[in-house]
Amino acid sequence: MKTEELTAKILQDNPNMDNYQLAIAVAKRSDELLNGAPSKLNIDPKSIKAADLALMEIAEGLVTIKGFIDIEE
């Protein structure tokens, strides 16, 4: 699946999240992967970019993103 399709799927499944929050979540998970965290997908982390792998894990719901809540006015 293309990056744009993954991004659209994540944002559709998480209406409380915007593009900037998603970018932060992908960056944090990418850092974890680059620092040796195991992939939650059955993919060799050395065969794919860390950011792409992080986006795929988030899209599959394998990584929980904390801190996105509804704020009622």
Secondary structure as GFF3:
##gff-version 3
##sequence-region A 1 73
A	DSSP	alpha_helix	3	13	.	.	.	ID=ss1
A	DSSP	alpha_helix	19	34	.	.	.	ID=ss2
A	DSSP	three_ten_helix	45	47	.	.	.	ID=ss3
A	DSSP	alpha_helix	50	59	.	.	.	ID=ss4
###
